[in-house]
Amino acid sequence: MAEADLYTMYKGVLVPTLIHPPQSLRRYETFAFRPDDVLIVTYPKSGTTWMQEIVPLIMSGGDPASVETLHNWDRVPWLEEGRSCSLNLDDRPSPRMFTTHFLHHMMPPSFFEVRPKVIYVMRNPKDVFTSAFHYHRMASFLVDPEPQSDFLHKFLHGKVMFGSWFEHIKSWLNDRERIFYISYEEMIKDLGDSVARIALFLEKPLDKGVIKKIAERCGFDNMKKNNMSNYSAVPQEIMDCTKSEFLRKGIAGDWKNQLTAAEAEYFDAVYEDNMKDVDYKFAWA
């Protein structure tokens, strides 16, 4: 199907129409945040599902009940998705946990009024592209990424869902109030330390034993087995896991198996041009 049939242009970025219908986007604009809300913000394919596993475990003091009984899209729902309209989010007890893929300037007015806690997860954009390529192959509501060279050009120039990776990163780095930044690469390197730092930010300090249990439970292989998190419940006509698993490898550097030398060089040139004025030390740099 053509992009016009699959996507909606919303505030300058493309969003998949199937999961972002007009009614959910309208509701998003009037959503009322609370100061103690926790918001996970990511550009797609940057570690969203991983963080949707970690944060509920921290908030519950390590109790696995929610991650064992609730799908991640219900336990830490996307505010902009259609499902949000049926979850009675306004009635959830505090502290509530949410997710969004939107850029900073796309947040609803209440966000800037109350300033909830934000966990911003970032990832090497070459690996984001690689993961996105495989995701687009298996998701029927996204455009076909073949040929790869064309999809790479679209990705680097923001002609994909949720727009430019560069603009997304920069929009959230420009306002650092009550925002905790962490990278996919940091989490791979030392998940226990990452869990401990996130817990401190959330004002939920945990003892070493609980931190260790959360880190073990959120290891990639264990998460992949969790049917509440691995998207195995999604119908095949929506996500065809025979083409690619949703939780695929969970590693850093897989882009080396995806990009040609010429594509990697082109990627680096676009990256340098877009990020030359950004004052932040990225884990992959």
N, C-alpha and C positions, 0 to 999 in steps of 0.2 A: 504493500500500500504506500501511497505517496505521503510525504510529510504533512501536507494539508489535511489529509484524512486522519492522521494519527495524533497530531499535536495542536495545541492551542497556544497562541501568543499571549502571554500575561505579563504586563509590566516590563516588556522588552525581552523576556526570555521564553523559550519554548518549554511547554510542560505536556506530558502525555495526557491526552483528553480522557482516556478510559479511566484513569485513576485520579484525575483532577477535574471533575465536572464543574460547571459554572456555579452550582449551589455551594460546593465546598470552598471555592475561591472567594465567594461572597461572604461566607461565614468566617473565613480566615481574617478578612479585613476588619471585622468587628470583635474578634476574639479578645477576651479580657484576661490578661496575665495577672498573676499574683506575684508579689516580691519573692516568695519562697519557691516558686516554680523552678524546675531544672530543665533547661532546653539544650538538647544535643543538636549541634549544627554541623553539617557536612556538605561538601560537594559530593555528588553520587559516586559510589565505589571507593570511598576513602576510609571505611571502617565503621560505617553506621551500625550494621548488625552487631558487630563486636561491642560497641559502646552500649547498645540496647540490652546487652546481656550483663555488662559490668555494672552499669549505674543502678539497676534495680537490686542487684545483689549487695551493693554498698549501702543503699538506702534502707534495706531490710536487715542490715547487720549480718549478712551472710545467709539468711533464710532463702532457700532455693525455690520456695513454693511458686512464686510468680513466674519464674523462668521455666518451670516444669509444667505449668497449667495454662499459661496464656501465651498466645502467639505474640511475637515481638511487635507486630503492627497494632496490637491491642494494649500491650503492657506499656509501651512507650510510643504512642501513635504519632504519625505525621499530621501536623495541624492542617496542612493544605490539601490532604487527600480526601476523597469522597467518604471514606469510612469514618472520618472524624464527625460527620454529621449524625451518626447513629450511636455514638459512644457516650453521650451525656457527659462530656468533658467538664462542663461547668459544675457538675455535681460531685466530681471526684474530690476526695479529701486531700488536704495538703500534707506533705509537699507532692505536687503533681510532677510527672515526667513526660516530656514531649520531644518530638524530633521535627526538624525542618531541613530542607535542602535550599531554602531561599537565601538570596543575598541580603546583606544588612539593611539596605534601603528599602527592601520589600517587606520588612516587618510591620505589623499593624501598630497603630498609635499607642496602644496600651503597653507595648514592649518598652518604648522610650519613656513612658510615664513611671513605670514601676521597677524596671531594670531587674528582671529575673536572672538567676545564675545561668551562664552559658558555658558549655563545654564544646570547644571548636576543635574538630579532628581534621587533620590534614595529612596528605600522602604525596609521595613523589608523583608528579603528574604523568610521568611515563608509565608508571604502574597503574595509575587511575585510567589512563587511556587503554592499557592492555586489558584490565578488568572490564571496562565499559565495552570494549570490542566483543568480548565473549558474552557479556550480558545481553547486548543487542542481538546477538545471534539466537539466543534462546527465548527472548521475550517478544511475544507476538504484537505487543502494543508499542513497540519501538521500531524505527526504520532499520532496514537491513544494512549492516556496516560494510558490506562488500561493495566495491573493492576497498581494501585497507587504506590505500593511498588517499582515496577520496574522503574516507571517514577521518583520517588523520588531519587532513586540511580543515574539515568541518570542526573537529575538536579544538584545534589550535586557534581557530578564529571564532569560537563561541557559537557555532551554528548547530549546537546539539542541545539536548534537554538541560535546562537550568543554566544555559549560557556559558560564558567564558570561565574556565577554571581560574585564570589570572585575575579576572574582575571579582570573582567570588572570594578568593583569598585576600585580595587587597581591601575589599569592602569590610571584611571582618577584622582585619588588622588595623584599620584606621580608627577604630573605637574599641579601646581595650578595657572598658569599665565592666567589672564583674565577669570577665571572660577568662577561662582557663584554656590555654592552648596546649595541645599534645599531638604528636604525630604517630602515624601507623608504625613507623620505623622504631620509635621509642618503645612502643608497646611490644613489638617483636623482640627487641633487645632485652628488655627487663619488664615483664608484665607485672610482677609483684611490686616493683618500685612504682610503676605507673598507677596501679590500683591504689597504693598508699597515698600518692600525691593527689589523685582525684578525690579520695575520701577526705583528705584534709581540706580541699577546696570546698567540698560539699558540707563541711563541718560535721562529718560523721567519722571521726577517728576510730580506727579498728585495731585490735591487737594483732600481733604477727601471725598467730595461728589462723585467724579469720581471713587475713589478707592472702595467706598461702592457699587456703581452700578456694577462695574466689579466683585467684590466678590459675589454679589447676583446673577448676571447672570451666574457665573461659579460654583455656588453651584451644587452639584451632580444631584439633581432632575431636575433642569433647564437644565443642559447639556444633561441629558438623553432624554429630550423632543426635543432637537435640531436635526433635521434630517440631518443637515450638519455635525454633530459630533457623532451621535450614531450608525453609520455604517448600518442603516436600508436600505440604498441604495444598499448595496452589495448583489448580487444574492444569493439565498438560497443554491444553489449548491456549493458556495464558503464558505459562513458562514451561518450555520443553526441556526438561533436564537431561534428555538423551542427547541434546546438542551441546550442552555445557551445564555443569552443576552451578547452582547459585553460589555456594561456598566452594570455591574451586581449589585454590592452593594455599592462600593465606601466607604468602611470603613476600619479601622485598626483593626487587631486582628481576622479576619475571619479564620485564620489558625487553631484556636482552634476548629473550627467546621469541619476541614478537616483532620488534622493529628491525628493519634493515639498517645497515651502516649509514646509508644516505638519509633514511628517515630520521634516525637518531641525531644526525648532524643538523638536519633541518629543525627538528624539535628543539635542540639546544640553542640555535640561533633565535628562534621565536621566544623561547624562555628568557634568554638574556635581554632581549629588547623589551619585554614586558615587565621584567622584574628588576631592572637595573636600579630603580630608585626605592626599592622596598627595604626597609630597615628591620630585618628579622633574620636570625640564623636558623635556617631550615636543616633538619636532621639529615637530609639527603645531599646537601650542598657540599 
